[in-house]
Amino acid sequence: MENFWMRALDAAEQAEAKARALRVRFGQDAEARCRAELQSFADHDPRRRRVADVVRALRWTA
């Protein structure tokens, strides 16, 4: 179970780092760009979860 939480923490930290980089690159438009990218993925595409994590992280980073 501990391994699960360590992986979850690592994923959250990676999403936050990606969100910060996107915020620097695209400013306030970063979340909109990520949402547009989400629309381009199929429903079961594994990338959807990672991009959704970044969108949530964008809400928490400024």
C-alpha positions in Angstrom: 0.0 0.0 0.0 2.9 2.4 0.8 4.2 1.9 -2.7 0.8 3.1 -4.1 1.0 6.3 -2.1 4.6 6.9 -3.2 3.6 6.5 -6.9 0.6 8.8 -6.3 2.9 11.4 -4.7 5.4 11.1 -7.5 2.6 11.6 -10.2 1.3 14.6 -8.3 4.8 16.2 -8.1 5.4 15.5 -11.8 2.0 17.1 -12.8 2.8 20.1 -10.6 6.2 20.6 -12.3 4.6 20.3 -15.7 1.9 22.7 -14.8 4.4 25.3 -13.6 6.4 24.9 -16.9 3.2 25.3 -18.9 2.1 28.3 -16.9 5.5 30.0 -17.6 5.3 29.1 -21.3 1.6 29.9 -22.0 0.6 32.1 -19.1 -3.1 32.2 -18.3 -3.9 30.3 -21.6 -2.2 27.1 -20.3 -5.3 25.5 -18.9 -7.3 26.2 -22.1 -4.5 24.6 -24.2 -4.5 21.5 -22.0 -8.3 21.3 -22.2 -8.1 21.5 -26.0 -5.5 18.8 -26.0 -7.8 16.5 -23.8 -10.5 16.9 -26.5 -8.1 15.5 -29.1 -7.6 12.2 -27.2 -9.8 9.1 -27.4 -11.7 8.3 -24.3 -9.4 5.4 -23.3 -6.1 7.0 -24.3 -3.7 6.8 -21.3 -2.5 10.3 -22.0 -5.9 11.7 -20.9 -5.2 10.9 -17.2 -1.8 12.6 -17.3 -3.1 15.7 -19.0 -6.1 15.8 -16.7 -3.7 15.7 -13.7 -1.8 18.7 -15.2 -5.1 20.6 -15.7 -5.9 20.0 -12.0 -2.4 21.1 -11.0 -2.8 24.3 -13.1 -5.7 25.2 -10.9 -3.5 25.1 -7.9 -0.5 26.9 -9.4 -0.4 30.5 -10.3 
